[in-house]
Each structure stands twice: as structure tokens, then as C-alpha cells.
Amino acid sequence: MGSSGITLNQPPRITAKITALDDDTHNFTTDWYYVAMAHWSATDPEGETVTVGIDADRDGVVDLSLNTAEGFSIVEIDWNGSMQVERLELEGERFLHLYRIFDVIAEDASGVKSTISVISPAMQNQFLRDLYDGDDVNDNWFSELFFDVPQADIDWINAAP
């Protein structure tokens, strides 16, 4: 049985990294942004032109187009929409682990797409971290910075173990 000679268009191959920059670069107005350094590379096996973008809220639509198929850039991404919250219990203490997930989407000239997910810290600041305990969560600064943390997670960390 021989090959039919038909070749299928392969999706682009992507690698990407999105690393938070110091969030003190914000002016903390009502339009908050996650400021990060993005590095990416998208190549097409057939050599077609590739466009690349970041889907900040993971709805399948590019929210921020990147200017080349391969490169790096400082990017500003909407503050809300990408935050992930996980509950963690260690030695009887409860913590919330906050981080972000962004999708990077590449599309070749024929319209074939590929997507990868990139995990990044919740924010970057010399005084803050990604694990927060009940004392942190009940401080005013926490709700001001992370206003999209679900109430169920706040209730969980405040409940006695």
C-alpha cells in the first residue's frame, strides 16, 4: 500500500516564557497591567509566515499581538483574567498559591493554529511572593491587589483547619 502523496499542513511549533517584571512599574490606577518580559519563538514546519499573540484570559482569542514570529518584548497584559488560585495545606497551615496562566497562540499563513500555556508568578515585587496565609489575605493590600480571588478561597483560608 503506497502513500497517497497528500501532505497535511502542520501547526506551528511554539516555545514561550513570560516572566513578571517588578510591579512597582505600575502606576496603580484603575487600569492595572501585569508587566512582564515575554520571550517567544514560533516556527512553521512548511516555512509559512507565522503570527504570534498572547491570550491573556484563555478564551481562544489573541488579546495582545506580538510583532514578530520570534523575539522578546516587555508586555502589558490586563491584570484580571489570568489569575489562578490553588489551596495548599502544609503542616496544619493553610495557604493560597497565586499564579497566572497565559496561552500563547501561533497561526501560520494557511490558518493552522497551535497553542501553548505559560505559567507565570502572580506578580513580582521584592516584598511579595506567591504563597499567602490568612494574615496576608485579611490585610487590605491583598484585596486591593488580588480583587479577583474567589470568595470561596478567602473563606477556606479563614476557616479553622
Backbone as CSV, one residue per row, in Angstrom:
resi,resn,N_x,N_y,N_z,CA_x,CA_y,CA_z,C_x,C_y,C_z
1,MET,0.850,-1.165,0.000,0.000,0.000,0.000,0.898,1.231,0.000
2,GLY,0.760,2.088,-0.975,1.633,3.244,-1.109,1.042,4.491,-0.489
3,SER,1.865,5.480,-0.421,1.448,6.769,0.110,0.607,7.494,-0.928
4,SER,-0.373,8.237,-0.493,-1.245,8.966,-1.403,-0.589,10.249,-1.914
5,GLY,0.522,10.631,-1.342,1.203,11.842,-1.764,0.609,13.111,-1.153
6,ILE,-0.392,12.957,-0.308,-1.004,14.111,0.338,-0.231,14.434,1.611
7,THR,0.156,15.687,1.747,0.799,16.113,2.990,-0.113,17.112,3.686
8,LEU,-0.263,16.936,4.957,-1.098,17.831,5.744,-0.260,18.981,6.274
9,ASN,-0.853,20.139,6.308,-0.190,21.311,6.865,-0.038,21.124,8.372
10,GLN,1.173,21.175,8.843,1.460,21.004,10.265,1.314,22.336,10.988
11,PRO,0.847,22.317,12.246,0.742,23.560,13.008,2.124,24.090,13.388
12,PRO,2.213,25.399,13.635,3.492,25.962,14.082,3.932,25.351,15.413
13,ARG,5.242,25.329,15.607,5.819,24.904,16.889,6.138,26.166,17.686
14,ILE,5.778,26.147,18.976,5.948,27.346,19.809,6.737,27.011,21.074
15,THR,7.595,27.933,21.468,8.138,27.964,22.823,7.940,29.392,23.317
16,ALA,7.682,29.535,24.605,7.466,30.881,25.143,7.720,30.900,26.636
17,LYS,8.080,32.087,27.101,8.300,32.326,28.525,7.792,33.727,28.815
18,ILE,7.027,33.879,29.887,6.537,35.187,30.303,6.927,35.363,31.762
19,THR,7.835,36.289,32.018,8.387,36.489,33.352,7.985,37.864,33.877
20,ALA,7.397,37.882,35.064,6.953,39.149,35.651,8.129,40.083,35.885
21,LEU,7.911,41.351,35.565,8.860,42.389,35.932,8.351,43.029,37.215
22,ASP,9.166,43.822,37.856,8.779,44.433,39.121,7.508,45.247,38.943
23,ASP,6.466,44.874,39.669,5.177,45.529,39.530,5.157,46.955,40.068
24,ASP,6.258,47.423,40.616,6.332,48.830,41.001,6.316,49.725,39.768
25,THR,6.456,49.139,38.579,6.377,49.938,37.360,4.948,50.358,37.057
26,HIS,3.976,49.803,37.778,2.583,50.220,37.629,2.408,51.615,38.196
27,ASN,1.389,52.276,37.728,1.007,53.490,38.418,-0.200,53.217,39.307
28,PHE,-0.659,51.968,39.330,-1.775,51.509,40.166,-2.992,52.428,40.041
29,THR,-3.355,52.694,38.803,-4.607,53.395,38.534,-5.689,52.330,38.365
30,THR,-6.830,52.721,37.876,-7.890,51.727,37.661,-7.544,50.773,36.527
31,ASP,-6.626,51.159,35.646,-6.202,50.282,34.553,-4.890,49.597,34.918
32,TRP,-4.976,48.572,35.747,-3.783,47.854,36.168,-3.341,46.918,35.062
33,TYR,-2.030,46.729,34.964,-1.483,45.795,33.996,-0.452,44.904,34.664
34,TYR,-0.379,43.695,34.165,0.676,42.762,34.546,1.818,43.054,33.588
35,VAL,2.922,43.566,34.113,4.068,43.943,33.289,5.058,42.777,33.302
36,ALA,5.435,42.318,32.104,6.279,41.127,32.022,7.228,41.221,30.838
37,MET,8.263,40.400,30.894,9.154,40.215,29.751,8.709,38.920,29.080
38,ALA,8.340,39.022,27.821,7.931,37.845,27.054,9.041,37.478,26.079
39,HIS,9.343,36.191,26.020,10.260,35.632,25.021,9.461,34.569,24.279
40,TRP,9.587,34.497,22.963,8.818,33.511,22.221,9.525,33.147,20.923
41,SER,9.165,31.968,20.434,9.636,31.504,19.131,8.549,30.621,18.547
42,ALA,8.110,30.959,17.344,7.121,30.147,16.639,7.625,29.919,15.223
43,THR,7.766,28.666,14.864,8.232,28.324,13.517,7.243,27.366,12.884
44,ASP,7.121,27.464,11.577,6.205,26.612,10.843,6.998,25.549,10.089
45,PRO,6.624,24.264,10.234,7.373,23.198,9.558,7.440,23.365,8.038
46,GLU,6.410,23.968,7.436,6.399,24.175,5.986,7.035,25.499,5.580
47,GLY,7.468,26.288,6.554,8.135,27.548,6.259,7.193,28.712,6.003
48,GLU,5.910,28.550,6.308,4.959,29.637,6.119,5.187,30.738,7.148
49,THR,4.711,31.919,6.835,4.756,33.047,7.766,3.881,32.721,8.973
50,VAL,4.352,33.108,10.158,3.641,32.805,11.398,3.353,34.110,12.146
51,THR,2.137,34.220,12.681,1.813,35.320,13.585,1.658,34.742,14.983
52,VAL,2.003,35.537,15.992,2.002,35.070,17.375,1.309,36.104,18.249
53,GLY,0.581,35.623,19.249,-0.043,36.529,20.194,-0.288,35.874,21.531
54,ILE,-0.597,36.692,22.527,-0.884,36.209,23.882,-2.382,36.295,24.125
55,ASP,-2.945,35.198,24.591,-4.352,35.130,25.002,-4.353,35.207,26.521
56,ALA,-4.591,36.406,27.056,-4.452,36.646,28.495,-5.540,35.982,29.320
57,ASP,-6.747,35.876,28.786,-7.845,35.313,29.574,-8.227,33.899,29.132
58,ARG,-7.442,33.317,28.231,-7.553,31.921,27.813,-8.911,31.591,27.186
59,ASP,-9.441,32.537,26.411,-10.716,32.296,25.735,-10.538,31.911,24.268
60,GLY,-9.279,31.702,23.835,-9.000,31.295,22.465,-8.794,32.456,21.506
61,VAL,-8.882,33.690,22.013,-8.730,34.882,21.186,-7.469,35.631,21.623
62,VAL,-6.628,36.009,20.667,-5.413,36.759,20.976,-5.787,38.136,21.513
63,ASP,-5.291,38.469,22.698,-5.529,39.770,23.321,-4.390,40.750,23.047
64,LEU,-3.198,40.217,22.790,-2.027,41.048,22.552,-1.197,40.406,21.439
65,SER,-1.163,41.043,20.279,-0.360,40.520,19.166,1.105,40.861,19.393
66,LEU,1.962,39.912,19.077,3.402,40.125,19.176,3.913,40.447,17.776
67,ASN,4.942,41.269,17.674,5.303,41.859,16.383,6.141,40.988,15.458
68,THR,6.667,39.885,15.955,7.485,39.002,15.121,7.194,37.546,15.496
69,ALA,7.640,36.632,14.646,7.452,35.203,14.932,8.388,34.733,16.039
70,GLU,9.517,35.415,16.180,10.473,35.092,17.236,11.002,36.396,17.816
71,GLY,11.117,36.435,19.139,11.657,37.650,19.723,11.394,37.767,21.199
72,PHE,11.502,39.003,21.681,11.228,39.299,23.085,10.707,40.715,23.168
73,SER,9.958,40.985,24.216,9.385,42.316,24.386,8.866,42.462,25.802
74,ILE,8.876,43.686,26.308,8.145,43.980,27.537,6.683,44.102,27.135
75,VAL,5.815,43.402,27.845,4.394,43.413,27.524,3.590,43.867,28.730
76,GLU,2.458,44.490,28.459,1.492,44.845,29.495,0.221,44.079,29.189
77,ILE,-0.194,43.255,30.139,-1.351,42.388,29.973,-2.370,42.763,31.039
78,ASP,-3.653,42.729,30.694,-4.688,43.064,31.671,-4.435,42.328,32.977
79,TRP,-4.627,43.028,34.086,-4.364,42.480,35.421,-5.275,41.298,35.733
80,ASN,-6.550,41.409,35.390,-7.518,40.354,35.687,-7.627,39.372,34.540
81,GLY,-8.149,38.195,34.836,-8.427,37.217,33.797,-7.462,36.058,33.755
82,SER,-6.224,36.259,34.189,-5.232,35.195,34.102,-4.895,34.569,35.455
83,MET,-5.414,35.137,36.545,-5.056,34.686,37.896,-5.622,33.298,38.187
84,GLN,-4.788,32.458,38.751,-5.174,31.129,39.202,-4.945,31.063,40.713
85,VAL,-5.830,30.373,41.422,-5.716,30.253,42.871,-5.803,28.782,43.229
86,GLU,-4.822,28.289,43.969,-4.817,26.909,44.450,-4.709,26.925,45.969
87,ARG,-5.414,26.008,46.592,-5.352,25.871,48.048,-4.243,24.893,48.405
88,LEU,-3.502,25.238,49.448,-2.371,24.413,49.870,-2.375,24.319,51.385
89,GLU,-2.261,23.115,51.896,-2.195,22.920,53.342,-0.865,22.247,53.672
90,LEU,-0.055,22.895,54.507,1.248,22.376,54.910,1.355,22.387,56.423
91,GLU,1.568,21.225,57.000,1.762,21.098,58.446,0.696,21.851,59.229
92,GLY,-0.556,21.704,58.820,-1.672,22.304,59.526,-1.936,23.768,59.216
93,GLU,-1.105,24.377,58.386,-1.326,25.777,57.995,-1.888,25.821,56.588
94,ARG,-2.782,26.788,56.372,-3.407,26.953,55.060,-2.799,28.140,54.326
95,PHE,-2.615,27.937,53.017,-2.070,28.979,52.156,-2.856,29.010,50.850
96,LEU,-2.847,30.174,50.228,-3.333,30.285,48.860,-2.119,30.518,47.970
97,HIS,-1.993,29.696,46.946,-0.922,29.849,45.971,-1.512,30.565,44.762
98,LEU,-1.002,31.754,44.456,-1.486,32.546,43.340,-0.455,32.537,42.224
99,TYR,-0.924,32.321,41.012,-0.065,32.352,39.832,-0.935,32.691,38.626
100,ARG,-0.326,32.851,37.494,-1.050,33.199,36.280,-0.771,32.178,35.184
101,ILE,-1.757,31.966,34.331,-1.574,31.142,33.145,-2.017,31.958,31.940
102,PHE,-1.125,32.042,30.967,-1.415,32.702,29.699,-1.286,31.665,28.594
103,ASP,-2.072,31.798,27.537,-1.895,30.966,26.353,-1.183,31.798,25.301
104,VAL,-0.231,31.166,24.630,0.446,31.794,23.501,-0.028,31.052,22.261
105,ILE,-0.566,31.809,21.308,-1.172,31.227,20.107,-0.340,31.628,18.891
106,ALA,-0.014,30.635,18.071,0.679,30.894,16.806,-0.212,30.383,15.669
107,GLU,-0.241,31.148,14.582,-1.049,30.769,13.423,-0.219,30.942,12.167
108,ASP,-0.223,29.894,11.311,0.526,30.019,10.063,-0.342,30.689,8.995
109,ALA,0.250,30.969,7.842,-0.434,31.705,6.782,-1.656,30.960,6.247
110,SER,-1.721,29.647,6.457,-2.866,28.851,5.997,-3.985,28.796,7.032
111,GLY,-3.770,29.418,8.208,-4.804,29.441,9.240,-4.720,28.304,10.243
112,VAL,-3.656,27.494,10.190,-3.488,26.405,11.156,-2.848,26.989,12.415
113,LYS,-3.488,26.705,13.563,-3.050,27.284,14.836,-2.481,26.225,15.773
114,SER,-1.641,26.702,16.676,-1.217,25.895,17.817,-1.166,26.814,19.029
115,THR,-1.333,26.203,20.193,-1.393,26.965,21.440,-0.565,26.260,22.497
116,ILE,0.173,27.036,23.276,0.817,26.501,24.472,0.427,27.384,25.649
117,SER,0.436,26.797,26.833,0.144,27.537,28.060,1.449,27.844,28.779
118,VAL,1.532,29.067,29.309,2.722,29.521,30.021,2.301,29.901,31.439
119,ILE,3.003,29.359,32.426,2.716,29.645,33.835,3.707,30.697,34.325
120,SER,3.173,31.728,34.983,3.986,32.843,35.476,3.601,33.162,36.911
121,PRO,4.484,33.845,37.655,4.132,34.270,39.021,2.931,35.218,39.011
122,ALA,2.240,35.306,40.141,1.092,36.209,40.261,1.529,37.649,40.059
123,MET,2.650,37.990,40.625,3.231,39.322,40.456,4.683,39.261,40.905
124,GLN,5.418,40.307,40.632,6.815,40.350,41.045,7.034,41.615,41.854
125,ASN,7.508,41.443,43.058,7.842,42.575,43.904,8.769,42.034,44.971
126,GLN,9.750,42.799,45.359,10.723,42.305,46.327,10.100,41.943,47.670
127,PHE,8.917,42.497,47.985,8.305,42.234,49.287,7.172,41.198,49.223
128,LEU,6.771,40.815,48.037,5.641,39.898,47.908,6.089,38.559,47.350
129,ARG,5.204,37.587,47.401,5.524,36.226,46.996,4.282,35.591,46.395
130,ASP,4.310,34.299,46.131,3.168,33.614,45.520,2.343,32.810,46.519
131,LEU,2.825,32.636,47.758,2.074,31.930,48.804,1.600,32.942,49.840
132,TYR,0.298,32.889,50.153,-0.279,33.851,51.082,-1.052,33.114,52.165
133,ASP,-0.846,33.516,53.423,-1.564,32.883,54.534,-2.762,33.752,54.933
134,GLY,-3.470,33.333,55.990,-4.667,34.036,56.428,-4.398,35.474,56.829
135,ASP,-3.247,35.724,57.473,-2.909,37.103,57.853,-2.764,37.991,56.617
136,ASP,-2.114,37.461,55.573,-1.962,38.218,54.330,-3.321,38.510,53.701
137,VAL,-4.127,37.462,53.602,-5.419,37.566,52.920,-6.336,38.575,53.612
138,ASN,-6.225,38.701,54.932,-7.095,39.607,55.674,-6.551,41.033,55.745
139,ASP,-5.376,41.265,55.176,-4.831,42.621,55.093,-5.461,43.347,53.906
140,ASN,-5.660,44.640,54.039,-6.288,45.423,52.964,-5.532,45.352,51.645
141,TRP,-4.195,45.342,51.695,-3.415,45.344,50.462,-3.715,44.126,49.603
142,PHE,-4.014,42.972,50.240,-4.265,41.757,49.476,-5.498,41.929,48.579
143,SER,-6.594,42.399,49.161,-7.822,42.555,48.365,-7.693,43.673,47.340
144,GLU,-6.835,44.638,47.601,-6.610,45.695,46.617,-5.823,45.187,45.415
145,LEU,-4.842,44.320,45.663,-4.030,43.773,44.573,-4.702,42.611,43.857
146,PHE,-5.322,41.738,44.631,-5.875,40.499,44.078,-7.387,40.479,44.243
147,PHE,-8.056,41.457,43.653,-9.502,41.612,43.830,-10.313,40.559,43.098
148,ASP,-9.663,39.699,42.301,-10.411,38.658,41.600,-10.251,37.274,42.238
149,VAL,-9.691,37.200,43.464,-9.612,35.922,44.174,-11.023,35.557,44.642
150,PRO,-11.497,34.349,44.304,-12.864,33.963,44.683,-13.103,33.985,46.196
151,GLN,-14.290,34.408,46.578,-14.655,34.476,47.996,-14.553,33.107,48.661
152,ALA,-14.843,32.036,47.922,-14.748,30.687,48.491,-13.323,30.382,48.957
153,ASP,-12.321,30.884,48.250,-10.928,30.667,48.662,-10.580,31.509,49.886
154,ILE,-11.102,32.717,49.955,-10.910,33.567,51.136,-11.555,32.894,52.357
155,ASP,-12.779,32.372,52.179,-13.476,31.681,53.270,-12.700,30.444,53.708
156,TRP,-12.142,29.696,52.755,-11.397,28.479,53.071,-10.172,28.797,53.935
157,ILE,-9.410,29.815,53.557,-8.186,30.110,54.309,-8.510,30.649,55.694
158,ASN,-9.680,31.261,55.871,-10.083,31.804,57.166,-10.754,30.774,58.066
159,ALA,-11.099,29.610,57.530,-11.716,28.559,58.317,-10.663,27.848,59.152
160,ALA,-11.028,27.454,60.326,-10.072,26.725,61.190,-9.846,25.346,60.609
161,PRO,-8.566,24.914,60.517,-8.271,23.572,59.963,-8.769,22.463,60.859
